[in-house]
Each structure stands twice: as structure tokens, then as C-alpha cells.
Amino acid sequence: MTDPARQYRRVVNGRYRIRMLAFALACVPIGLHIWPRGYGLGIWALFVVQFLIYPHLLYWRSRTAKDPKRSEASNVIIDSVALGAWAAGLGFPLWISVGLFLTILVNHALTGGLQGILLGLMAFASGALASTALVAFHVSTDTDGLVTLFSIIALAVYLSLIGIESFRYAQQLHQVQSTLDRQKMTLEEANAALHNQIQKIDDLREKLREQANRDSLTGLFNRRYLEGTLERERARCRREGAPLTMLMIDVDHFKMVNDDYGHQAGDEVLRVLGKLLLENARTEDIVCRYGGEEFLLVLPKMPLDIALDRAAQLLKFVQETSVSYGEMRIRTTVSIGVATTPAHADSAEALLKCADKALYQAKARGRNRVVAYGDPASSDHEH
């Protein structure tokens, strides 16, 4: 049994109760109407089957059907045909006919809307025509006072039952909707919490990625980041026909700083130097602590002559900077080697080697100076 079929069996149970009560109510005025008219046992047997047994047969039919929804839809049509036949067979007594007619209209309106009403009218008319084909057609609209009273009572009770059933259905629907709204709210809250958790995880992942690419002492990019970025920058500059210039910077006599002032003082010198380099860098520049007391400044799209001026300016800034550590004031200098593409190298690895050789030349020539790769001593920038 599918879930929709199981669910519709609840509807079948509700309609069974209404059908059973409706036919039980109808049998009272109809029984009072036919009693004084001397109908034979056959009519009374048909009366008992129709109004007392028939509702249970239809209920059994729908309960055992593979498609209870389709079965119940046909049951409503059978009801209309049967009631139309009884109305015509009795000669269309006014209040009985009105009650039966309104009953089938309400039933079809509830199950099929306007289309259901039209279908009910056709079924009622079909039953009436079939009845007149079997018995002599006659019209006797009169009903005595007792029949009229019970017809009105039966109709009022039936309509009240329909109203009560509709009210119960509306309440159940409201409860279901309220439950769905609460579940939706809970789901939305859980979804928001999950989204926030995912965002936190993404932020943490990004933070960890950033930490993995950053030097813990200076906050600058580290060698790992440079190795993953330098070749891409070189390729980009090459595509755009622009140079990629590198400054390799080394703190002069850094071992003496550590020996004279202590390693913590040396760390402070590196932090201050890293901050100075970062403050004097462009947005597109890459400032990196390469290792120990060595720094790299990658300058995309910067020609060699401008890069040499930048290096000389940095040399001056470092000389003028005093690093405070406790009561001590530490001054230091740097040596800078400069190389560029495509003049000196055409790959990231070769560019690093050229900048390193230029730095070696700067130190060999007395430190505290700037040397471009391959340039004679006369091209040094010294302060």
C-alpha cells in the first residue's frame, strides 16, 4: 500500500460516517412516506438494502480497493444515481426530493467543486430516468406534515454534520499547517546555523591558509607563498610584455645584533624592517621574508632603473630608522641585490639566482649598498 493510498483511506472513513448517517436520516421521512401507500415487500426490502445496508457495502468496496480515491469517486456517483431513482420512483415528493437533491449537490460540491456538481446533476437525472423506465412515470409532490417535518430535520442534521466535518477538517489542516510552519522554522534555523558553521569553517580554513603563507614573526608572506606565486607573476608579466623586478634584501651584520643585544632584539629589528618594507610597497608588490634575515621584494611591471631608485630609497629609510628595544636604540643597514626579467633572467628560479648573486656582490663591496645583477661597481647605489 502506498502512502497516498493509506492517507486517502482516512478520507474514506470520514465519508463512510457521513454516508451512513445521511442514508439513515433519509430513511425516516421516506419510510413515513411509503408506509401508508401500501407498497409490497419487494419495495420494503429494496428500502432496507438501500438505506441501511448499502452504505456499509460501499465502505467495504472502497476499503478493499487498490485505488480507494477512484473507488470513492465512483461511490458518490452511485449515490446520486440511486437517490435520483428513489425521488422519481416516489413521484418526486417535494421535501423528500429537495432533501435528496441538496444532499447530492453538497456531496459533489465537496468532492469535485463545480465540475462535481454538474456530474452530480447528470447522475441524479440518469437515476430518475432509469426509474421512470422501470415504473410508470407519475408526479406526486405532496408530502404530509410529519414527512415534511422529518425531511427538514434530516436535511438540517445532514448539513450540520457536513459543517462539523468541514470544521474538523479545517482544524486538522490548520494543525498540520502549524506543524509545518514550526518544522519549517526549525529547519530554517538549523540551516542558518549550518550556514554559519560552514562560514566559520571556511573562515578558519582561509585563516589557516593565510597563516601557512605568512611568516609568524613579521606577518609578511613566507618562502612557501613565494614559491607558489613567483612563477605565475613572471608568466603574467611576460604575457603583458612588462618586466618583473626583484629586490633581495639582507640585514648587514645581523649576527652581531643578536650577539650584542640578544635574539629578541634581533627579532624586533626584523619586525620593524618588515613593517618598513610593507609600508613602502605598492598594492601589487609582494613583500616576503625569504628566510633568516633575508627579505624579498617582488615588483611587477617595474623597470630596472625605477627599481634601483626604490632600493636606494629603502637603503636610506633603513639607515634612518632606529629600532627601540627596552632602553636600547638599535641602528642597522641592509644590502640589496636587484635583478629583473627579461634582461637578467627568463624564469623565476633564474631571477632568484641573479638577485642572490647581486646581493652577494653588494656585501662583497662593503655592504650598505644596492647592486644590480651584472652591473660594474660604478653602478652601485651606496649611502
C-alpha positions as CSV (number, residue, x, y, z in Angstrom):
1,M,0.0,0.0,0.0
2,T,1.4,3.4,-1.0
3,D,1.4,6.3,1.4
4,P,-1.1,8.3,-0.6
5,A,-3.5,5.3,-0.6
6,R,-3.1,4.8,3.1
7,Q,-3.7,8.5,3.7
8,Y,-6.9,8.5,1.5
9,R,-8.4,5.7,3.5
10,R,-8.8,8.2,6.3
11,V,-10.9,10.2,3.9
12,V,-12.9,7.1,3.1
13,N,-13.6,6.5,6.8
14,G,-14.9,10.1,7.1
15,R,-17.2,9.8,4.1
16,Y,-18.4,6.5,5.3
17,R,-19.7,8.1,8.5
18,I,-21.4,10.9,6.6
19,R,-22.9,8.5,4.1
20,M,-24.2,6.1,6.8
21,L,-25.8,8.9,8.8
22,A,-27.2,10.6,5.6
23,F,-28.9,7.4,4.4
24,A,-30.1,6.7,8.0
25,L,-31.6,10.2,8.2
26,A,-33.2,9.8,4.7
27,C,-34.9,6.5,5.5
28,V,-37.1,8.1,8.2
29,P,-39.1,10.6,6.0
30,I,-39.0,8.1,3.1
31,G,-40.3,5.3,5.3
32,L,-43.0,7.5,6.7
33,H,-43.9,8.5,3.1
34,I,-44.2,4.9,1.7
35,W,-45.8,3.3,4.8
36,P,-49.4,4.5,4.2
37,R,-49.2,3.8,0.5
38,G,-49.3,0.0,0.7
39,Y,-46.1,-0.8,-1.1
40,G,-45.2,-4.6,-1.3
41,L,-42.4,-6.4,0.5
42,G,-40.1,-6.0,-2.5
43,I,-40.1,-2.2,-2.1
44,W,-39.5,-2.5,1.6
45,A,-36.7,-5.0,1.0
46,L,-35.1,-2.6,-1.5
47,F,-35.7,0.2,1.0
48,V,-33.8,-1.7,3.8
49,V,-30.9,-2.6,1.4
50,Q,-30.6,0.9,0.0
51,F,-30.8,3.0,3.2
52,L,-29.4,0.6,5.9
53,I,-27.1,-1.9,4.2
54,Y,-25.9,0.0,1.1
55,P,-23.6,2.5,2.9
56,H,-21.6,-0.4,4.5
57,L,-21.2,-2.2,1.2
58,L,-19.8,0.9,-0.4
59,Y,-17.4,1.4,2.6
60,W,-16.2,-2.2,2.2
61,R,-15.7,-1.6,-1.5
62,S,-13.5,1.4,-1.0
63,R,-11.6,-0.1,1.9
64,T,-10.6,-3.1,-0.2
65,A,-10.0,-1.2,-3.5
66,K,-6.4,-0.8,-4.8
67,D,-7.3,2.8,-5.6
68,P,-9.6,4.0,-2.8
69,K,-9.7,7.5,-4.2
70,R,-11.1,6.4,-7.5
71,S,-13.5,3.9,-5.8
72,E,-14.9,6.6,-3.5
73,A,-15.4,9.0,-6.5
74,S,-17.5,6.3,-8.2
75,N,-19.4,5.7,-5.0
76,V,-20.5,9.4,-4.9
77,I,-21.9,8.9,-8.5
78,I,-23.7,5.7,-7.5
79,D,-25.2,7.6,-4.5
80,S,-26.6,10.2,-7.0
81,V,-28.0,7.7,-9.4
82,A,-29.7,5.8,-6.5
83,L,-31.2,8.9,-4.9
84,G,-32.4,10.1,-8.3
85,A,-34.1,6.8,-8.9
86,W,-35.8,6.9,-5.4
87,A,-37.0,10.5,-6.0
88,A,-38.5,9.6,-9.4
89,G,-39.9,6.3,-8.2
90,L,-41.8,8.0,-5.3
91,G,-43.2,10.6,-7.8
92,F,-40.9,13.5,-6.7
93,P,-42.5,14.2,-3.3
94,L,-41.4,17.8,-2.7
95,W,-39.5,17.9,0.6
96,I,-38.1,14.4,0.1
97,S,-36.9,15.3,-3.4
98,V,-35.5,18.6,-2.2
99,G,-33.6,16.9,0.6
100,L,-32.2,14.2,-1.7
101,F,-31.3,16.7,-4.4
102,L,-29.5,19.0,-2.0
103,T,-27.7,16.1,-0.5
104,I,-26.1,15.0,-3.8
105,L,-25.3,18.6,-4.7
106,V,-23.4,19.1,-1.4
107,N,-21.6,15.8,-1.8
108,H,-20.5,16.5,-5.3
109,A,-19.5,20.1,-4.4
110,L,-17.3,18.8,-1.6
111,T,-15.6,16.2,-3.7
112,G,-15.4,17.9,-7.1
113,G,-16.4,21.5,-7.0
114,L,-18.4,23.0,-9.9
115,Q,-17.4,20.1,-12.1
116,G,-18.6,17.7,-9.4
117,I,-21.9,19.5,-9.1
118,L,-22.5,19.1,-12.9
119,L,-21.6,15.5,-12.7
120,G,-24.0,15.0,-9.7
121,L,-26.8,16.6,-11.7
122,M,-26.3,14.3,-14.6
123,A,-26.1,11.2,-12.3
124,F,-29.3,12.3,-10.4
125,A,-31.1,12.8,-13.7
126,S,-29.8,9.5,-15.0
127,G,-31.2,7.7,-12.0
128,A,-34.5,9.4,-12.3
129,L,-34.8,8.5,-16.0
130,A,-33.8,4.9,-15.3
131,S,-36.5,4.7,-12.6
132,T,-39.2,6.1,-14.9
133,A,-38.3,3.5,-17.4
134,L,-39.0,0.7,-14.9
135,V,-42.1,2.1,-13.3
136,A,-44.9,4.2,-14.6
137,F,-43.9,7.8,-14.5
138,H,-46.0,9.9,-12.1
139,V,-45.6,13.0,-10.1
140,S,-47.0,13.4,-6.6
141,T,-45.3,16.3,-4.9
142,D,-47.5,16.3,-1.8
143,T,-46.0,15.3,1.5
144,D,-47.9,15.3,4.7
145,G,-46.8,17.4,7.7
146,L,-44.9,14.6,9.5
147,V,-42.9,13.7,6.4
148,T,-42.2,17.4,5.7
149,L,-41.0,17.9,9.3
150,F,-38.7,14.9,9.3
151,S,-37.4,15.8,5.8
152,I,-36.5,19.3,7.1
153,I,-34.9,17.8,10.2
154,A,-33.0,15.2,8.3
155,L,-31.7,17.9,5.9
156,A,-30.8,20.2,8.7
157,V,-28.9,17.5,10.6
158,Y,-27.1,16.4,7.5
159,L,-26.0,19.9,6.6
160,S,-24.9,20.4,10.2
161,L,-22.9,17.2,10.1
162,I,-21.3,18.4,6.8
163,G,-20.4,21.7,8.5
164,I,-19.0,19.9,11.6
165,E,-16.9,17.6,9.4
166,S,-15.6,20.5,7.4
167,F,-14.8,22.4,10.6
168,R,-12.9,19.4,11.9
169,Y,-11.1,19.1,8.6
170,A,-10.2,22.8,8.7
171,Q,-8.9,22.4,12.2
172,Q,-6.8,19.4,11.2
173,L,-5.5,21.3,8.2
174,H,-4.6,24.3,10.5
175,Q,-2.8,22.0,12.9
176,V,-0.9,20.4,10.0
177,Q,0.0,23.9,8.7
178,S,1.1,25.0,12.1
179,T,3.2,21.9,12.4
180,L,4.7,22.5,9.0
181,D,5.4,26.1,9.9
182,R,7.2,25.1,13.1
183,Q,9.2,22.5,11.3
184,K,10.0,25.0,8.5
185,M,11.2,27.5,11.2
186,T,13.2,24.8,12.9
187,L,14.7,23.8,9.5
188,E,15.5,27.4,8.6
189,E,17.2,27.9,12.0
190,A,19.1,24.7,11.5
191,N,20.0,25.7,8.0
192,A,21.1,29.1,9.2
193,A,23.2,27.5,12.0
194,L,24.7,25.1,9.5
195,H,25.4,28.0,7.1
196,N,27.1,29.9,9.9
197,Q,29.1,26.8,10.9
198,I,30.2,26.3,7.3
199,Q,31.1,30.0,7.1
200,K,33.2,29.6,10.2
201,I,34.9,26.6,8.8
202,D,35.6,28.5,5.6
203,D,36.9,31.4,7.5
204,L,39.1,29.1,9.6
205,R,40.3,27.3,6.5
206,E,41.2,30.7,4.9
207,K,42.8,31.8,8.1
208,L,44.9,28.6,8.3
209,R,45.8,29.0,4.6
210,E,46.8,32.6,5.3
211,Q,48.8,31.5,8.3
212,A,50.5,28.8,6.3
213,N,51.6,31.5,3.8
214,R,52.6,34.1,6.4
215,D,55.8,34.5,8.4
216,S,54.8,34.3,12.1
217,L,57.4,36.9,13.2
218,T,56.9,39.7,10.7
219,G,53.5,38.9,9.2
220,L,54.9,39.0,5.7
221,F,54.5,36.4,3.1
222,N,56.9,33.5,3.6
223,R,59.0,31.4,1.2
224,R,56.3,28.9,0.7
225,Y,54.0,31.6,-0.6
226,L,56.7,33.0,-2.9
227,E,57.4,29.6,-4.4
228,G,53.8,29.2,-5.4
229,T,53.4,32.8,-6.7
230,L,56.6,34.0,-8.3
231,E,56.4,31.9,-11.4
232,R,52.7,33.0,-12.0
233,E,53.8,36.6,-11.7
234,R,56.6,36.1,-14.1
235,A,54.3,34.5,-16.6
236,R,51.7,37.3,-16.3
237,C,54.3,40.0,-16.8
238,R,55.7,38.1,-19.8
239,R,52.3,37.9,-21.4
240,E,51.8,41.6,-20.8
241,G,55.3,42.5,-22.1
242,A,56.2,44.0,-18.7
243,P,59.3,43.5,-16.6
244,L,59.3,41.7,-13.2
245,T,62.0,43.1,-10.9
246,M,63.2,41.5,-7.6
247,L,65.0,43.1,-4.7
248,M,66.8,40.6,-2.4
249,I,67.5,42.4,0.9
250,D,69.8,41.2,3.7
251,V,70.4,42.8,7.1
252,D,74.1,43.7,7.5
253,H,75.9,42.1,10.4
254,F,72.7,40.6,11.8
255,K,74.7,38.1,13.8
256,M,76.3,40.9,15.7
257,V,72.9,42.4,16.5
258,N,71.9,39.0,18.0
259,D,75.2,38.7,19.9
260,D,75.2,42.3,21.2
261,Y,71.5,42.8,22.0
262,G,70.0,39.3,22.2
263,H,67.8,37.3,19.9
264,Q,64.6,39.0,21.0
265,A,66.1,42.4,20.0
266,G,67.1,40.8,16.7
267,D,63.5,39.7,16.2
268,E,62.3,43.2,16.8
269,V,64.8,44.5,14.2
270,L,63.3,42.0,11.7
271,R,59.7,43.1,12.6
272,V,60.5,46.8,12.2
273,L,62.2,46.1,8.9
274,G,59.3,44.0,7.6
275,K,56.9,46.8,8.6
276,L,59.0,49.4,6.8
277,L,59.1,47.3,3.6
278,L,55.4,46.8,3.7
279,E,54.6,50.5,4.2
280,N,56.7,51.4,1.2
281,A,55.3,48.8,-1.1
282,R,52.6,49.2,-3.8
283,T,49.4,47.2,-3.7
284,E,50.7,44.8,-6.4
285,D,54.1,44.3,-4.8
286,I,54.9,41.1,-2.9
287,V,56.9,41.6,0.3
288,C,58.3,38.4,1.6
289,R,60.6,37.2,4.4
290,Y,62.7,34.7,2.5
291,G,64.5,33.2,5.5
292,G,66.6,34.3,8.5
293,E,67.5,38.0,7.9
294,E,66.8,37.9,4.2
295,F,63.7,39.6,2.6
296,L,62.4,39.7,-1.0
297,L,60.5,42.5,-2.7
298,V,58.9,41.4,-5.9
299,L,57.9,44.4,-8.1
300,P,55.7,43.5,-11.1
301,K,55.8,45.8,-14.1
302,M,58.6,48.0,-12.6
303,P,61.6,48.8,-14.9
304,L,65.1,48.3,-13.5
305,D,66.0,52.0,-13.2
306,I,63.0,52.8,-11.1
307,A,63.6,49.7,-9.0
308,L,67.1,50.8,-8.3
309,D,65.8,54.2,-7.1
310,R,63.3,52.4,-4.9
311,A,66.1,50.2,-3.5
312,A,68.3,53.2,-2.8
313,Q,65.4,54.9,-1.0
314,L,64.8,51.8,1.1
315,L,68.5,51.8,1.9
316,K,68.2,55.4,3.2
317,F,65.0,54.6,5.2
318,V,66.7,51.7,7.0
319,Q,69.7,53.8,7.9
320,E,67.4,56.5,9.3
321,T,65.3,54.0,11.3
322,S,66.1,53.4,15.0
323,V,64.7,50.2,16.5
324,S,63.7,50.6,20.1
325,Y,64.1,47.6,22.3
326,G,63.8,48.3,26.0
327,E,66.2,51.2,26.7
328,M,68.3,50.3,23.7
329,R,68.2,52.0,20.3
330,I,69.5,49.8,17.5
331,R,70.5,51.0,14.1
332,T,71.4,48.8,11.2
333,T,71.9,48.7,7.5
334,V,70.9,46.4,4.6
335,S,72.5,45.2,1.4
336,I,70.2,44.9,-1.7
337,G,70.7,42.8,-4.8
338,V,68.5,43.7,-7.8
339,A,67.6,41.6,-10.9
340,T,64.9,41.8,-13.5
341,T,63.2,40.0,-16.3
342,P,63.8,39.6,-19.2
343,A,67.1,41.5,-19.1
344,H,68.7,39.2,-16.5
345,A,66.6,36.0,-16.4
346,D,63.5,34.5,-18.1
347,S,62.3,32.2,-15.3
348,A,61.5,32.6,-11.6
349,E,64.3,30.3,-10.5
350,A,66.9,32.1,-12.6
351,L,65.6,35.5,-11.4
352,L,66.2,34.4,-7.8
353,K,69.7,33.3,-8.5
354,C,70.5,36.6,-10.3
355,A,69.2,38.6,-7.3
356,D,71.1,36.4,-4.9
357,K,74.4,37.0,-6.9
358,A,73.7,40.7,-7.0
359,L,73.2,40.6,-3.2
360,Y,76.5,38.8,-2.8
361,Q,78.2,41.5,-4.8
362,A,76.7,44.2,-2.6
363,K,78.0,42.5,0.5
364,A,81.4,41.9,-1.1
365,R,81.7,45.6,-2.0
366,G,81.3,46.7,1.6
367,R,77.6,46.2,2.4
368,N,75.0,49.0,2.9
369,R,74.6,49.4,-0.8
370,V,72.4,48.4,-3.9
371,V,73.9,46.3,-6.7
372,A,72.1,45.3,-9.9
373,Y,72.9,42.0,-11.4
374,G,75.7,42.1,-13.9
375,D,76.4,45.8,-13.4
376,P,80.0,47.1,-12.8
377,A,81.0,48.6,-9.5
378,S,80.3,52.1,-10.9
379,S,76.6,51.4,-11.0
380,D,76.4,50.7,-7.2
381,H,74.0,52.8,-5.2
382,E,75.7,53.4,-1.9
383,H,74.8,55.6,1.0
